[in-house]
């Protein structure tokens, strides 16, 4: 795993953390261990009636063969306990495969499903322990074997009610990384684990968006590209097979494409449903001083088919200083965000933060200028279902936090009762999508015996009623603020606003609808805020319904 290329000195970050890569010139590493990476993970929330999936990932065992002797999983909630001991006595990799470096050997996984139906709803504590042997010695791992991390038990919210969604809508994850996105600093989750955890959380679909500079690598060498694109083709076939075999969660193949902005910086674009691979290696850290990506934003969009989806990934989030200097990453420029073929912007990237607020304000400004762009949410998760384990300082330090968790911030899509790749991409492209980190929202206009949804354009001089539907649960809190806005002369104008101080308020603070007569110009859009008993606020935003003049 040592390469003479000096570009490996670039301190990028990711998850799960690759701990066996070492600098060529300075092979010292504080977190390097002569063991494979051993990582357990579990979803951050669990739908009612679903067994708890606990995923075990073992990576680089072809360098450090081990025998997993047993796994012990203990779950507790409000004094109630469930535990299970699973004997394995399994060699990883099998002795016949030691020395081979094909991907199935690089990353091994197993999913354990634990019946927790006897536990009450609420915050579960999940402790996972494995005993493994290597070179005759017995080792014990709790949660993971990363050096310097907490190894603390997982916290999983066992929900009493399903994830909120409106009838005909499906919540999903727009931006996640997988086992096919492996490089010097990170690798993602197996596709089977993504499907299982998506179902446990309550998702109906997941977009798979590994970096373009990883998807074209040789399967056994992430520092060199493969002109035959074997990894890309194997990825597409893997997705198709899982969609046939496990249709409860639709997997959407895609890539996070690196392309050039109008000022020459490297940007990331989410491209879904495009079977032709688009190259983008400007920030791949594979070649020293080679930071110019193959395609500009306009060139990339010109290569995408009309049926594919394209969105700016986290367009206005802050870019770390070293990434700006060393791999020339930057923010999306206004001219790039206005590109006609771009469907919209993924403004929510994990927990709501300054980048989200900046993106939201910039989107509203674009609407007021007459641009018809849509907003989306995702998490940029690299397999992290319960906690984000990350390289903090290369070769020196790892750290962990609870942002960018898979399935935390969601894009809901209206698919007209269909449940496949094409219908989800069509909904995303047409703006029949909402942004949420918990509650659900739906904006409609009922006019002339027709119902118009987010993304639709009303005919001129139409008369009708605006209907905003909402849904939440105690888990995500009661509705404390609801607003409908339209374009005004000097900014947006509020057509309706209800908050928790309103004497009339809402007939039901958890689910219902509000009606008002249609008015406004250019567009209408809706947003809401919920608040839990402990003060946590969650949000949901609709995309616009256009009002043609």
Secondary structure as GFF3:
##gff-version 3
##sequence-region A 1 549
A	DSSP	three_ten_helix	6	9	.	.	.	ID=ss1
A	DSSP	beta_strand	37	42	.	.	.	ID=ss2
A	DSSP	beta_strand	45	46	.	.	.	ID=ss3
A	DSSP	beta_strand	52	59	.	.	.	ID=ss4
A	DSSP	beta_strand	66	77	.	.	.	ID=ss5
A	DSSP	beta_strand	80	92	.	.	.	ID=ss6
A	DSSP	three_ten_helix	95	97	.	.	.	ID=ss7
A	DSSP	alpha_helix	103	106	.	.	.	ID=ss8
A	DSSP	beta_strand	107	114	.	.	.	ID=ss9
A	DSSP	beta_strand	122	134	.	.	.	ID=ss10
A	DSSP	beta_strand	137	142	.	.	.	ID=ss11
A	DSSP	beta_strand	154	158	.	.	.	ID=ss12
A	DSSP	beta_strand	169	176	.	.	.	ID=ss13
A	DSSP	alpha_helix	191	201	.	.	.	ID=ss14
A	DSSP	beta_strand	205	211	.	.	.	ID=ss15
A	DSSP	alpha_helix	212	215	.	.	.	ID=ss16
A	DSSP	beta_strand	217	218	.	.	.	ID=ss17
A	DSSP	beta_strand	221	225	.	.	.	ID=ss18
A	DSSP	alpha_helix	230	245	.	.	.	ID=ss19
A	DSSP	beta_strand	250	260	.	.	.	ID=ss20
A	DSSP	beta_strand	266	272	.	.	.	ID=ss21
A	DSSP	alpha_helix	297	303	.	.	.	ID=ss22
A	DSSP	beta_strand	309	313	.	.	.	ID=ss23
A	DSSP	alpha_helix	321	326	.	.	.	ID=ss24
A	DSSP	alpha_helix	334	337	.	.	.	ID=ss25
A	DSSP	beta_strand	344	349	.	.	.	ID=ss26
A	DSSP	alpha_helix	354	368	.	.	.	ID=ss27
A	DSSP	beta_strand	374	378	.	.	.	ID=ss28
A	DSSP	beta_strand	388	393	.	.	.	ID=ss29
A	DSSP	beta_strand	397	401	.	.	.	ID=ss30
A	DSSP	beta_strand	410	414	.	.	.	ID=ss31
A	DSSP	alpha_helix	421	430	.	.	.	ID=ss32
A	DSSP	beta_strand	433	436	.	.	.	ID=ss33
A	DSSP	beta_strand	440	447	.	.	.	ID=ss34
A	DSSP	beta_strand	450	453	.	.	.	ID=ss35
A	DSSP	beta_strand	457	458	.	.	.	ID=ss36
A	DSSP	beta_strand	465	471	.	.	.	ID=ss37
A	DSSP	beta_strand	478	488	.	.	.	ID=ss38
A	DSSP	beta_strand	491	499	.	.	.	ID=ss39
A	DSSP	beta_strand	511	517	.	.	.	ID=ss40
A	DSSP	beta_strand	522	531	.	.	.	ID=ss41
A	DSSP	beta_strand	537	542	.	.	.	ID=ss42
A	DSSP	beta_strand	545	547	.	.	.	ID=ss43
###
